[in-house]
Amino acid sequence: MGDKTARQMVGGVQQLTDGRDTVEAAPPVSDATPREVRCLHVIASMDATHGGDVRATADLCTTLTFLGAPCEIATLDGGGAAGSSTAVHPQDVPVHRFAPSFPRRLGNSMQLARWLHRHARDFDLLEVHGVFCATSLLAASAARRSHVPFIVHPHGSLDPFDLRKHRALKRLLGPFFDRMLLRPARALVFTSPVEMANANSFGAPTPRFNVPPPILNDPGTGDRDAFRARIDVGAATFVLLFMSRIDYKKGLVRTLRALARLRDDAIDAVLVIAGSGDSAYEATVEAEVERLGIDAHVHFIGFVDGQDKVDAFAGADAFVLASDNENFGVVVVEALRAGLPVVISDQVAIAADLGVTGAAVVVEPDDEATAAGIATLARDRRRAAAIADAGRHAAATLYDWRAVVGPRQRALRSSIVCPDSRHGAHAEVH
């Protein structure tokens, strides 16, 4: 991506919006009584293989709909196409899918733009997921033209770590996204205090809110024996589970090196890698496995969902995510609920909440610390069980969708759409 790509993005969106960078002030919202709030979520992909952002969006929409803020989703019909096995279909949430168009790598869609132009006014609130894509700009433009308030979920895209990717391009586009997306938004909604504190919003004074995403329980009961038979390990083997996108920031290479250290220390441990990613980086990971000589102790099982996913949680003895950066850590909460002790780096945003209560083993993101954290669980199963119990309790108290997270999410939307209502007065977001 370079200057030509940037000009294509800016030029294309300006053409769709008639080049407008200002909009008439929206009529004031005067609804003083609580009412149903209809929300449209616009996101570039609803493909489960794209990671926690998709899962968080799906669970958020299901939760809000259940709590009286019915949601719909508008997305591109790409890798998560309606007939795809990895397409996410949130319960009771209509999903509108649109064909991508040039430049499709930037999340552009003329079909989506036309649909938003006709239907944005049918909703009380538009929710834009992600920052640096045409999908977000199209949604913001439609909201402004229709005088519908909108909020932005950055999903980590404003974190300095993420801004280093394509740094020159993002520096070039930053003022444009500030003007077209971040400043006109009613709120920037972050998933953790860490993400909110670190976010670089390019000077936009838009109010910031921290509200954790609701993460729903996966249905079904896992089959521990079936999973362990699948990877051909005995009852005494310590099974370590990594379940995430295979991406450089996930700390997977350091996790492999940690496993090699454990094997050198005569700990009977294996690593299961459940996920997929860029083929070039997958090749890098596989080459590291071969270099370390641990081929027989690393199992690549690909992306898992449904029963395969709950089986993986049931069959593992611990979960690891030694990332360089995570704006939340959806899969960590899933692992906690599944009853697994977790080893996470201190760069996972929820590590601070979990570490202080003994609900996780929190380590620095380096080879030695990661190996030591995993060894703590592998050598002392009683301590591992105590950490797992604390983790399950933390997941229930901090991230329960019915009693804690869901009502806060609902209150935030009421405070934006109905600012004078009693719901708005009790938003409980900060």
MIGUNU-580068 format. One record per residue (C-alpha): residue number from 1; chain; x, y, z; residue in three letters. Coordinates in steps of 0.25 Angstrom, whole numbers, plus 5000, padded with zeros to 4 digits. Layout:
! MIGUNU-580068
{NUM, A, {X, Y, Z}, ala}
...
This chain:
! MIGUNU-580068
{1, A, {5000, 5000, 5000}, met}
{2, A, {5005, 5014, 4996}, gly}
{3, A, {5002, 5028, 4992}, asp}
{4, A, {4994, 5023, 4980}, lys}
{5, A, {4985, 5014, 4989}, thr}
{6, A, {4983, 5025, 4998}, ala}
{7, A, {4979, 5034, 4987}, arg}
{8, A, {4969, 5023, 4982}, gln}
{9, A, {4963, 5022, 4996}, met}
{10, A, {4961, 5037, 4998}, val}
{11, A, {4957, 5040, 4984}, gly}
{12, A, {4947, 5029, 4983}, gly}
{13, A, {4940, 5032, 4997}, val}
{14, A, {4940, 5047, 4993}, gln}
{15, A, {4933, 5043, 4980}, gln}
{16, A, {4923, 5035, 4987}, leu}
{17, A, {4920, 5047, 4997}, thr}
{18, A, {4921, 5058, 4987}, asp}
{19, A, {4934, 5062, 4993}, gly}
{20, A, {4927, 5068, 5006}, arg}
{21, A, {4935, 5069, 5018}, asp}
{22, A, {4925, 5077, 5026}, thr}
{23, A, {4910, 5074, 5029}, val}
{24, A, {4898, 5082, 5034}, glu}
{25, A, {4896, 5081, 5049}, ala}
{26, A, {4886, 5070, 5052}, ala}
{27, A, {4873, 5073, 5058}, pro}
{28, A, {4874, 5072, 5073}, pro}
{29, A, {4869, 5059, 5080}, val}
{30, A, {4858, 5063, 5089}, ser}
{31, A, {4852, 5049, 5093}, asp}
{32, A, {4852, 5049, 5108}, ala}
{33, A, {4846, 5036, 5110}, thr}
{34, A, {4853, 5022, 5109}, pro}
{35, A, {4850, 5015, 5096}, arg}
{36, A, {4855, 5004, 5087}, glu}
{37, A, {4868, 5008, 5080}, val}
{38, A, {4870, 5002, 5066}, arg}
{39, A, {4885, 5000, 5063}, cys}
{40, A, {4892, 4997, 5050}, leu}
{41, A, {4906, 4991, 5051}, his}
{42, A, {4915, 4993, 5039}, val}
{43, A, {4927, 4984, 5038}, ile}
{44, A, {4936, 4980, 5027}, ala}
{45, A, {4935, 4965, 5030}, ser}
{46, A, {4927, 4955, 5037}, met}
{47, A, {4937, 4944, 5035}, asp}
{48, A, {4940, 4936, 5047}, ala}
{49, A, {4954, 4934, 5043}, thr}
{50, A, {4957, 4949, 5044}, his}
{51, A, {4958, 4948, 5059}, gly}
{52, A, {4952, 4954, 5072}, gly}
{53, A, {4946, 4967, 5066}, asp}
{54, A, {4936, 4958, 5058}, val}
{55, A, {4932, 4950, 5070}, arg}
{56, A, {4931, 4962, 5079}, ala}
{57, A, {4922, 4969, 5068}, thr}
{58, A, {4913, 4957, 5067}, ala}
{59, A, {4912, 4955, 5082}, asp}
{60, A, {4909, 4970, 5084}, leu}
{61, A, {4898, 4970, 5074}, cys}
{62, A, {4891, 4958, 5080}, thr}
{63, A, {4892, 4964, 5094}, thr}
{64, A, {4887, 4977, 5090}, leu}
{65, A, {4875, 4971, 5082}, thr}
{66, A, {4872, 4962, 5094}, phe}
{67, A, {4872, 4975, 5103}, leu}
{68, A, {4863, 4983, 5095}, gly}
{69, A, {4872, 4990, 5085}, ala}
{70, A, {4870, 4982, 5072}, pro}
{71, A, {4882, 4981, 5063}, cys}
{72, A, {4885, 4979, 5049}, glu}
{73, A, {4898, 4977, 5042}, ile}
{74, A, {4903, 4982, 5028}, ala}
{75, A, {4916, 4975, 5023}, thr}
{76, A, {4923, 4971, 5011}, leu}
{77, A, {4921, 4958, 5004}, asp}
{78, A, {4935, 4954, 5004}, gly}
{79, A, {4942, 4942, 5012}, gly}
{80, A, {4930, 4942, 5021}, gly}
{81, A, {4920, 4940, 5010}, ala}
{82, A, {4906, 4935, 5014}, ala}
{83, A, {4909, 4921, 5009}, gly}
{84, A, {4923, 4920, 5015}, ser}
{85, A, {4925, 4911, 5026}, ser}
{86, A, {4932, 4922, 5034}, thr}
{87, A, {4921, 4932, 5032}, ala}
{88, A, {4916, 4937, 5045}, val}
{89, A, {4901, 4938, 5047}, his}
{90, A, {4897, 4945, 5060}, pro}
{91, A, {4885, 4939, 5066}, gln}
{92, A, {4872, 4948, 5063}, asp}
{93, A, {4881, 4958, 5056}, val}
{94, A, {4878, 4961, 5041}, pro}
{95, A, {4891, 4962, 5033}, val}
{96, A, {4892, 4969, 5020}, his}
{97, A, {4903, 4965, 5011}, arg}
{98, A, {4908, 4973, 4999}, phe}
{99, A, {4918, 4970, 4988}, ala}
{100, A, {4932, 4977, 4989}, pro}
{101, A, {4936, 4986, 4978}, ser}
{102, A, {4949, 4993, 4974}, phe}
{103, A, {4958, 4995, 4982}, pro}
{104, A, {4953, 4983, 4989}, arg}
{105, A, {4965, 4982, 4998}, arg}
{106, A, {4961, 4994, 5005}, leu}
{107, A, {4947, 4989, 5008}, gly}
{108, A, {4940, 4997, 4997}, asn}
{109, A, {4926, 4994, 4992}, ser}
{110, A, {4917, 5002, 4983}, met}
{111, A, {4905, 4993, 4987}, gln}
{112, A, {4907, 4996, 5001}, leu}
{113, A, {4908, 5011, 4999}, ala}
{114, A, {4895, 5011, 4991}, arg}
{115, A, {4888, 5003, 5002}, trp}
{116, A, {4893, 5012, 5013}, leu}
{117, A, {4888, 5024, 5005}, his}
{118, A, {4874, 5018, 5005}, arg}
{119, A, {4874, 5012, 5019}, his}
{120, A, {4882, 5019, 5029}, ala}
{121, A, {4870, 5027, 5033}, arg}
{122, A, {4863, 5015, 5037}, asp}
{123, A, {4872, 5014, 5049}, phe}
{124, A, {4874, 5022, 5062}, asp}
{125, A, {4889, 5019, 5062}, leu}
{126, A, {4900, 5014, 5053}, leu}
{127, A, {4911, 5007, 5059}, glu}
{128, A, {4924, 5007, 5051}, val}
{129, A, {4934, 4996, 5053}, his}
{130, A, {4949, 4999, 5050}, gly}
{131, A, {4955, 5011, 5045}, val}
{132, A, {4965, 5010, 5033}, phe}
{133, A, {4955, 5004, 5023}, cys}
{134, A, {4945, 5010, 5012}, ala}
{135, A, {4934, 5002, 5019}, thr}
{136, A, {4935, 5011, 5031}, ser}
{137, A, {4936, 5024, 5023}, leu}
{138, A, {4923, 5020, 5015}, leu}
{139, A, {4916, 5018, 5028}, ala}
{140, A, {4920, 5031, 5034}, ala}
{141, A, {4916, 5038, 5021}, ser}
{142, A, {4902, 5032, 5021}, ala}
{143, A, {4900, 5035, 5036}, ala}
{144, A, {4904, 5049, 5034}, arg}
{145, A, {4895, 5051, 5022}, arg}
{146, A, {4883, 5045, 5029}, ser}
{147, A, {4885, 5052, 5042}, his}
{148, A, {4887, 5039, 5049}, val}
{149, A, {4897, 5039, 5061}, pro}
{150, A, {4908, 5029, 5059}, phe}
{151, A, {4919, 5023, 5068}, ile}
{152, A, {4932, 5017, 5065}, val}
{153, A, {4938, 5004, 5070}, his}
{154, A, {4953, 5005, 5067}, pro}
{155, A, {4956, 4990, 5071}, his}
{156, A, {4970, 4994, 5074}, gly}
{157, A, {4973, 5001, 5061}, ser}
{158, A, {4977, 5014, 5068}, leu}
{159, A, {4987, 5007, 5077}, asp}
{160, A, {5001, 5012, 5074}, pro}
{161, A, {5005, 4997, 5072}, phe}
{162, A, {4995, 4996, 5061}, asp}
{163, A, {4998, 5009, 5055}, leu}
{164, A, {5012, 5005, 5052}, arg}
{165, A, {5007, 4996, 5041}, lys}
{166, A, {5006, 5004, 5028}, his}
{167, A, {5011, 5015, 5037}, arg}
{168, A, {5014, 5025, 5025}, ala}
{169, A, {5000, 5022, 5019}, leu}
{170, A, {4993, 5024, 5032}, lys}
{171, A, {5000, 5037, 5035}, arg}
{172, A, {4996, 5042, 5021}, leu}
{173, A, {4982, 5038, 5023}, leu}
{174, A, {4980, 5041, 5038}, gly}
{175, A, {4975, 5056, 5036}, pro}
{176, A, {4965, 5051, 5026}, phe}
{177, A, {4959, 5040, 5035}, phe}
{178, A, {4960, 5050, 5046}, asp}
{179, A, {4951, 5060, 5038}, arg}
{180, A, {4942, 5050, 5032}, met}
{181, A, {4940, 5039, 5043}, leu}
{182, A, {4946, 5042, 5057}, leu}
{183, A, {4942, 5056, 5059}, arg}
{184, A, {4927, 5055, 5054}, pro}
{185, A, {4925, 5042, 5063}, ala}
{186, A, {4917, 5044, 5076}, arg}
{187, A, {4926, 5034, 5083}, ala}
{188, A, {4939, 5026, 5081}, leu}
{189, A, {4936, 5012, 5089}, val}
{190, A, {4948, 5004, 5094}, phe}
{191, A, {4948, 4990, 5100}, thr}
{192, A, {4957, 4993, 5111}, ser}
{193, A, {4964, 5004, 5119}, pro}
{194, A, {4977, 5001, 5113}, val}
{195, A, {4972, 5002, 5099}, glu}
{196, A, {4965, 5016, 5102}, met}
{197, A, {4977, 5022, 5109}, ala}
{198, A, {4987, 5018, 5098}, asn}
{199, A, {4978, 5022, 5086}, ala}
{200, A, {4983, 5032, 5076}, asn}
{201, A, {4971, 5039, 5070}, ser}
{202, A, {4978, 5049, 5062}, phe}
{203, A, {4974, 5061, 5071}, gly}
{204, A, {4959, 5058, 5070}, ala}
{205, A, {4952, 5063, 5083}, pro}
{206, A, {4941, 5052, 5082}, thr}
{207, A, {4937, 5046, 5095}, pro}
{208, A, {4943, 5033, 5099}, arg}
{209, A, {4936, 5022, 5106}, phe}
{210, A, {4941, 5009, 5111}, asn}
{211, A, {4931, 4997, 5111}, val}
{212, A, {4935, 4983, 5110}, pro}
{213, A, {4929, 4974, 5100}, pro}
{214, A, {4919, 4964, 5104}, pro}
{215, A, {4924, 4950, 5101}, ile}
{216, A, {4914, 4939, 5100}, leu}
{217, A, {4916, 4925, 5104}, asn}
{218, A, {4918, 4915, 5093}, asp}
{219, A, {4907, 4904, 5092}, pro}
{220, A, {4910, 4890, 5095}, gly}
{221, A, {4919, 4881, 5104}, thr}
{222, A, {4933, 4878, 5100}, gly}
{223, A, {4938, 4864, 5099}, asp}
{224, A, {4952, 4864, 5105}, arg}
{225, A, {4955, 4849, 5101}, asp}
{226, A, {4951, 4851, 5087}, ala}
{227, A, {4960, 4863, 5085}, phe}
{228, A, {4972, 4857, 5092}, arg}
{229, A, {4970, 4844, 5083}, ala}
{230, A, {4970, 4853, 5071}, arg}
{231, A, {4983, 4859, 5074}, ile}
{232, A, {4988, 4845, 5079}, asp}
{233, A, {4993, 4849, 5093}, val}
{234, A, {4992, 4841, 5106}, gly}
{235, A, {4984, 4845, 5119}, ala}
{236, A, {4997, 4850, 5126}, ala}
{237, A, {5002, 4859, 5115}, thr}
{238, A, {5001, 4874, 5117}, phe}
{239, A, {4993, 4880, 5106}, val}
{240, A, {4995, 4895, 5103}, leu}
{241, A, {4985, 4902, 5094}, leu}
{242, A, {4987, 4914, 5085}, phe}
{243, A, {4974, 4918, 5079}, met}
{244, A, {4975, 4931, 5071}, ser}
{245, A, {4979, 4937, 5057}, arg}
{246, A, {4993, 4932, 5053}, ile}
{247, A, {4999, 4946, 5053}, asp}
{248, A, {5012, 4952, 5057}, tyr}
{249, A, {5007, 4960, 5068}, lys}
{250, A, {5001, 4948, 5075}, lys}
{251, A, {5014, 4943, 5081}, gly}
{252, A, {5013, 4930, 5075}, leu}
{253, A, {5028, 4928, 5071}, val}
{254, A, {5032, 4931, 5086}, arg}
{255, A, {5021, 4921, 5090}, thr}
{256, A, {5028, 4911, 5082}, leu}
{257, A, {5042, 4914, 5088}, arg}
{258, A, {5035, 4913, 5102}, ala}
{259, A, {5030, 4899, 5098}, leu}
{260, A, {5044, 4895, 5094}, ala}
{261, A, {5050, 4899, 5107}, arg}
{262, A, {5039, 4891, 5114}, leu}
{263, A, {5042, 4879, 5106}, arg}
{264, A, {5057, 4881, 5109}, asp}
{265, A, {5053, 4881, 5124}, asp}
{266, A, {5047, 4868, 5122}, ala}
{267, A, {5032, 4873, 5123}, ile}
{268, A, {5023, 4865, 5115}, asp}
{269, A, {5016, 4876, 5108}, ala}
{270, A, {5010, 4878, 5094}, val}
{271, A, {5005, 4891, 5087}, leu}
{272, A, {4992, 4891, 5079}, val}
{273, A, {4991, 4903, 5069}, ile}
{274, A, {4976, 4905, 5066}, ala}
{275, A, {4975, 4916, 5056}, gly}
{276, A, {4979, 4921, 5042}, ser}
{277, A, {4986, 4933, 5036}, gly}
{278, A, {4994, 4939, 5025}, asp}
{279, A, {5000, 4927, 5018}, ser}
{280, A, {5014, 4934, 5018}, ala}
{281, A, {5014, 4936, 5033}, tyr}
{282, A, {5009, 4922, 5035}, glu}
{283, A, {5021, 4917, 5027}, ala}
{284, A, {5030, 4925, 5036}, thr}
{285, A, {5023, 4918, 5048}, val}
{286, A, {5025, 4904, 5042}, glu}
{287, A, {5039, 4907, 5039}, ala}
{288, A, {5042, 4911, 5054}, glu}
{289, A, {5035, 4898, 5058}, val}
{290, A, {5045, 4890, 5049}, glu}
{291, A, {5057, 4898, 5054}, arg}
{292, A, {5054, 4896, 5068}, leu}
{293, A, {5052, 4881, 5066}, gly}
{294, A, {5038, 4880, 5072}, ile}
{295, A, {5030, 4875, 5060}, asp}
{296, A, {5025, 4863, 5068}, ala}
{297, A, {5020, 4872, 5079}, his}
{298, A, {5013, 4883, 5071}, val}
{299, A, {4999, 4880, 5065}, his}
{300, A, {4993, 4890, 5055}, phe}
{301, A, {4978, 4887, 5054}, ile}
{302, A, {4974, 4900, 5047}, gly}
{303, A, {4962, 4909, 5050}, phe}
{304, A, {4952, 4902, 5059}, val}
{305, A, {4938, 4906, 5062}, asp}
{306, A, {4925, 4900, 5068}, gly}
{307, A, {4927, 4886, 5074}, gln}
{308, A, {4942, 4885, 5070}, asp}
{309, A, {4944, 4898, 5078}, lys}
{310, A, {4938, 4894, 5091}, val}
{311, A, {4945, 4880, 5089}, asp}
{312, A, {4958, 4888, 5088}, ala}
{313, A, {4956, 4895, 5101}, phe}
{314, A, {4951, 4883, 5108}, ala}
{315, A, {4963, 4875, 5103}, gly}
{316, A, {4974, 4885, 5107}, ala}
{317, A, {4980, 4887, 5121}, asp}
{318, A, {4984, 4901, 5119}, ala}
{319, A, {4982, 4913, 5109}, phe}
{320, A, {4993, 4923, 5105}, val}
{321, A, {4993, 4936, 5098}, leu}
{322, A, {5007, 4943, 5099}, ala}
{323, A, {5003, 4954, 5090}, ser}
{324, A, {5011, 4967, 5087}, asp}
{325, A, {4998, 4975, 5087}, asn}
{326, A, {4983, 4972, 5089}, glu}
{327, A, {4972, 4982, 5091}, asn}
{328, A, {4964, 4973, 5099}, phe}
{329, A, {4965, 4958, 5098}, gly}
{330, A, {4952, 4951, 5094}, val}
{331, A, {4958, 4937, 5093}, val}
{332, A, {4964, 4939, 5107}, val}
{333, A, {4950, 4941, 5113}, val}
{334, A, {4945, 4929, 5105}, glu}
{335, A, {4957, 4920, 5111}, ala}
{336, A, {4954, 4925, 5125}, leu}
{337, A, {4939, 4921, 5124}, arg}
{338, A, {4943, 4908, 5119}, ala}
{339, A, {4951, 4906, 5132}, gly}
{340, A, {4965, 4907, 5127}, leu}
{341, A, {4976, 4913, 5134}, pro}
{342, A, {4982, 4924, 5125}, val}
{343, A, {4996, 4929, 5122}, val}
{344, A, {4996, 4943, 5116}, ile}
{345, A, {5005, 4954, 5113}, ser}
{346, A, {5004, 4967, 5121}, asp}
{347, A, {5001, 4973, 5107}, gln}
{348, A, {4987, 4967, 5107}, val}
{349, A, {4979, 4978, 5111}, ala}
{350, A, {4971, 4970, 5121}, ile}
{351, A, {4983, 4965, 5128}, ala}
{352, A, {4983, 4975, 5139}, ala}
{353, A, {4969, 4972, 5143}, asp}
{354, A, {4972, 4957, 5143}, leu}
{355, A, {4986, 4957, 5149}, gly}
{356, A, {4982, 4965, 5162}, val}
{357, A, {4972, 4954, 5166}, thr}
{358, A, {4980, 4942, 5162}, gly}
{359, A, {4971, 4939, 5151}, ala}
{360, A, {4983, 4937, 5141}, ala}
{361, A, {4998, 4935, 5140}, val}
{362, A, {5002, 4949, 5134}, val}
{363, A, {5016, 4949, 5128}, val}
{364, A, {5025, 4959, 5121}, glu}
{365, A, {5025, 4956, 5106}, pro}
{366, A, {5038, 4949, 5104}, asp}
{367, A, {5043, 4935, 5103}, asp}
{368, A, {5048, 4932, 5117}, glu}
{369, A, {5036, 4938, 5124}, ala}
{370, A, {5026, 4931, 5115}, thr}
{371, A, {5033, 4918, 5118}, ala}
{372, A, {5033, 4920, 5133}, ala}
{373, A, {5019, 4924, 5133}, gly}
{374, A, {5015, 4911, 5125}, ile}
{375, A, {5024, 4902, 5134}, ala}
{376, A, {5017, 4908, 5147}, thr}
{377, A, {5004, 4901, 5142}, leu}
{378, A, {5010, 4889, 5136}, ala}
{379, A, {5018, 4885, 5149}, arg}
{380, A, {5007, 4889, 5159}, asp}
{381, A, {4993, 4884, 5155}, arg}
{382, A, {4987, 4888, 5168}, arg}
{383, A, {4991, 4902, 5166}, arg}
{384, A, {4987, 4901, 5152}, ala}
{385, A, {4973, 4897, 5157}, ala}
{386, A, {4972, 4909, 5167}, ala}
{387, A, {4976, 4919, 5156}, ile}
{388, A, {4965, 4913, 5147}, ala}
{389, A, {4955, 4914, 5158}, asp}
{390, A, {4959, 4929, 5160}, ala}
{391, A, {4958, 4931, 5145}, gly}
{392, A, {4944, 4925, 5143}, arg}
{393, A, {4940, 4934, 5155}, his}
{394, A, {4946, 4946, 5148}, ala}
{395, A, {4940, 4944, 5135}, ala}
{396, A, {4926, 4942, 5142}, ala}
{397, A, {4927, 4955, 5150}, thr}
{398, A, {4935, 4964, 5141}, leu}
{399, A, {4929, 4960, 5127}, tyr}
{400, A, {4915, 4954, 5130}, asp}
{401, A, {4907, 4959, 5118}, trp}
{402, A, {4893, 4959, 5126}, arg}
{403, A, {4897, 4966, 5139}, ala}
{404, A, {4909, 4974, 5136}, val}
{405, A, {4914, 4977, 5121}, val}
{406, A, {4900, 4976, 5114}, gly}
{407, A, {4893, 4987, 5122}, pro}
{408, A, {4905, 4996, 5121}, arg}
{409, A, {4905, 4994, 5106}, gln}
{410, A, {4890, 4997, 5105}, arg}
{411, A, {4891, 5009, 5114}, ala}
{412, A, {4902, 5015, 5106}, leu}
{413, A, {4893, 5015, 5093}, arg}
{414, A, {4881, 5021, 5101}, ser}
{415, A, {4890, 5032, 5106}, ser}
{416, A, {4894, 5036, 5092}, ile}
{417, A, {4880, 5034, 5085}, val}
{418, A, {4872, 5039, 5097}, cys}
{419, A, {4882, 5048, 5105}, pro}
{420, A, {4871, 5054, 5114}, asp}
{421, A, {4865, 5040, 5118}, ser}
{422, A, {4868, 5033, 5131}, arg}
{423, A, {4875, 5022, 5123}, his}
{424, A, {4885, 5033, 5119}, gly}
{425, A, {4887, 5037, 5133}, ala}
{426, A, {4891, 5024, 5137}, his}
{427, A, {4900, 5020, 5126}, ala}
{428, A, {4911, 5015, 5136}, glu}
{429, A, {4922, 5017, 5125}, val}
{430, A, {4935, 5024, 5127}, his}
